[in-house]
Amino acid sequence: MRRGRLVLAALVLLAAPGEAWACACCTNPGQRYVDVETLDSARLEEIERLRFGTEARLYVGGAGVEAITGIQDPAERYDLTVNWDKTHPGKTNLSFTLDNPGGRSGTLSLRLPKTISVFEVDPRDSPDQGTGPVLYKEWKLTGEVTGTGAFSATNGAKQSLTLILQGRGNSCTSAADFTHWTLVTEGPQGSYSLFGELVR
């Protein structure tokens, strides 16, 4: 259904470029879309355009840093560097290097999956600007995880790593819509979350 909608939007664009953009990208009150789709080249290209900020923060609940499992000597803040690894054909890793100047550092690498979870919803908290309300959006990528250094305990067959991209925009999603990210590790070896900002 979504593929058919995109094809129809493309045909409308060819017919009347100026007006069609508003039609293809406009939103509607109460709009909601949740699905798991193939991670195609168009979405992958937008993800590759993202630029991560230089800081990652560890989510710490009421129990404090001491309750975090899966990280050796966890810190509340890390210096962050993000790189793509495409050295192995057919296998792409997104690597997060987390540097703690005062303690243990390491990396978390996400093996990109073949699917992407898409969530778009009208939160009903913004006025209609003429093309519909602004949607809240999430793209979620869940795959195998490899940890090194302080994050080596994260390794394990039942461990997973999920990158969540968060932002707002209309029905035509691009890298520019996303403003924040969250990285969630789950499994018997440890579960924790890191989060930060995306640079426009």
C-alpha positions as CSV (number, residue, x, y, z in Angstrom):
1,M,0.0,0.0,0.0
2,R,2.8,2.4,0.9
3,R,4.7,1.6,-2.3
4,G,1.6,2.4,-4.3
5,R,1.2,5.7,-2.5
6,L,4.7,6.7,-3.3
7,V,4.2,5.8,-7.0
8,L,1.0,7.9,-7.1
9,A,2.9,10.8,-5.5
10,A,5.6,10.6,-8.1
11,L,3.0,10.7,-10.9
12,V,1.4,13.8,-9.4
13,L,4.8,15.4,-9.1
14,L,5.4,14.9,-12.9
15,A,2.0,16.5,-13.7
16,A,2.4,19.7,-11.6
17,P,5.8,20.1,-9.8
18,G,5.0,23.1,-7.6
19,E,1.6,22.0,-6.4
20,A,2.4,18.4,-6.3
21,W,5.2,18.7,-3.8
22,A,2.7,19.9,-1.2
23,C,0.3,17.1,-2.1
24,A,2.9,14.4,-2.0
25,C,4.4,15.6,1.3
26,C,1.4,17.0,3.1
27,T,0.0,15.4,6.2
28,N,-3.4,15.0,7.7
29,P,-4.8,15.4,11.3
30,G,-4.6,12.1,13.2
31,Q,-2.2,10.6,10.7
32,R,-0.4,7.5,11.9
33,Y,1.9,5.0,10.1
34,V,3.7,2.1,11.8
35,D,5.4,-0.7,9.7
36,V,8.5,-2.7,9.1
37,E,9.9,-2.2,5.6
38,T,12.9,-3.2,3.6
39,L,16.0,-1.0,4.2
40,D,16.3,0.1,0.6
41,S,19.0,2.3,-0.9
42,A,17.0,5.5,-0.6
43,R,16.6,5.2,3.1
44,L,20.2,4.0,3.6
45,E,21.4,7.1,1.7
46,E,19.5,9.3,4.1
47,I,20.9,7.5,7.1
48,E,24.4,7.9,5.7
49,R,23.9,11.7,5.4
50,L,23.3,11.9,9.2
51,R,26.0,13.7,11.3
52,F,26.2,12.7,14.9
53,G,27.1,15.2,17.7
54,T,30.4,14.7,19.6
55,E,28.8,13.7,22.9
56,A,26.9,10.6,24.0
57,R,25.1,10.4,27.3
58,L,24.2,7.3,29.3
59,Y,20.7,6.9,30.5
60,V,20.9,6.6,34.3
61,G,17.7,5.9,36.3
62,G,17.1,6.4,39.9
63,A,19.4,3.6,41.0
64,G,22.4,5.5,39.6
65,V,25.4,4.4,37.4
66,E,26.1,1.5,39.8
67,A,23.0,-0.3,38.5
68,I,24.1,-0.3,34.9
69,T,25.1,-3.7,33.5
70,G,27.1,-4.5,30.4
71,I,29.5,-1.6,30.7
72,Q,32.8,-1.8,32.6
73,D,33.1,1.3,34.8
74,P,30.2,3.1,33.2
75,A,30.3,6.9,32.8
76,E,27.4,9.3,32.4
77,R,29.1,11.0,29.4
78,Y,31.3,9.9,26.5
79,D,33.1,11.7,23.7
80,L,31.5,10.2,20.5
81,T,32.9,9.4,17.0
82,V,30.7,7.5,14.5
83,N,32.1,5.7,11.4
84,W,30.9,3.4,8.7
85,D,32.7,0.1,8.0
86,K,32.0,-1.3,4.5
87,T,35.2,-3.3,4.2
88,H,33.3,-6.7,4.0
89,P,31.0,-7.0,0.9
90,G,27.4,-7.2,1.8
91,K,28.0,-6.4,5.4
92,T,27.8,-2.8,6.7
93,N,28.6,-1.8,10.2
94,L,27.9,1.5,11.9
95,S,30.5,1.9,14.6
96,F,30.1,4.2,17.7
97,T,33.5,4.9,19.4
98,L,32.8,6.0,23.0
99,D,35.7,7.7,24.7
100,N,35.7,8.4,28.4
101,P,38.8,10.5,29.2
102,G,38.6,9.6,32.9
103,G,38.1,5.9,32.6
104,R,37.2,3.0,30.3
105,S,36.5,3.6,26.6
106,G,35.4,1.3,23.8
107,T,33.1,0.8,20.7
108,L,29.7,-0.5,19.9
109,S,29.2,-1.6,16.3
110,L,25.7,-2.2,14.8
111,R,25.5,-4.7,11.9
112,L,22.9,-3.0,9.6
113,P,19.8,-5.2,9.2
114,K,17.8,-5.8,6.1
115,T,14.7,-4.1,7.5
116,I,13.8,-0.8,9.1
117,S,11.0,0.0,11.5
118,V,9.1,3.2,10.6
119,F,6.9,5.1,13.0
120,E,5.1,8.4,12.0
121,V,2.3,10.0,14.0
122,D,0.5,13.3,14.4
123,P,1.1,14.1,18.0
124,R,-1.6,16.8,17.8
125,D,0.5,19.4,19.4
126,S,1.3,21.7,16.4
127,P,-0.9,23.9,14.2
128,D,-1.6,23.2,10.6
129,Q,0.8,25.3,8.5
130,G,-1.2,24.8,5.3
131,T,0.2,21.4,4.4
132,G,-1.0,19.6,7.5
133,P,0.4,19.0,11.0
134,V,4.0,18.2,11.8
135,L,4.6,14.5,12.4
136,Y,6.7,12.9,15.1
137,K,9.0,10.3,13.5
138,E,11.2,7.4,14.4
139,W,13.3,5.1,12.3
140,K,14.6,2.0,14.1
141,L,17.4,-0.3,13.1
142,T,18.0,-3.4,15.1
143,G,20.9,-5.8,14.4
144,E,23.8,-7.8,15.8
145,V,26.1,-6.0,18.1
146,T,29.9,-6.1,18.6
147,G,31.4,-4.4,21.6
148,T,35.0,-3.7,22.5
149,G,36.8,-2.3,25.5
150,A,34.4,-1.1,28.2
151,F,31.6,-2.5,26.1
152,S,33.0,-6.0,25.4
153,A,30.6,-7.6,27.8
154,T,27.8,-6.6,25.4
155,N,28.9,-9.4,23.0
156,G,26.7,-12.5,22.9
157,A,24.4,-14.5,20.7
158,K,21.2,-13.1,22.3
159,Q,22.4,-9.5,22.4
160,S,21.0,-6.8,20.1
161,L,21.7,-3.2,19.4
162,T,19.0,-0.8,18.2
163,L,19.6,2.7,16.7
164,I,16.6,4.9,17.0
165,L,16.5,8.1,14.9
166,Q,14.1,10.7,16.2
167,G,12.7,13.8,14.6
168,R,9.7,15.7,13.1
169,G,8.6,16.6,9.6
170,N,6.1,16.0,6.8
171,S,5.3,12.9,4.8
172,C,8.5,13.1,2.8
173,T,11.3,12.0,5.2
174,S,14.9,13.0,4.8
175,A,18.0,13.1,7.0
176,A,17.2,16.8,7.8
177,D,14.1,15.7,9.7
178,F,16.1,13.9,12.4
179,T,17.5,15.8,15.4
180,H,18.2,13.1,18.1
181,W,19.3,9.5,18.4
182,T,19.1,6.8,21.0
183,L,21.2,3.6,21.1
184,V,19.6,0.7,23.0
185,T,21.5,-2.5,23.9
186,E,19.4,-5.4,25.1
187,G,20.1,-9.0,26.2
188,P,21.3,-11.2,29.0
189,Q,24.8,-9.7,29.0
190,G,23.5,-6.2,29.8
191,S,20.8,-3.7,28.8
192,Y,21.4,0.0,28.7
193,S,20.8,3.1,26.6
194,L,22.9,5.9,25.2
195,F,21.5,9.1,23.6
196,G,22.6,12.3,21.9
197,E,22.0,14.8,19.2
198,L,22.3,14.9,15.4
199,V,24.0,17.9,13.8
200,R,22.1,19.6,10.9
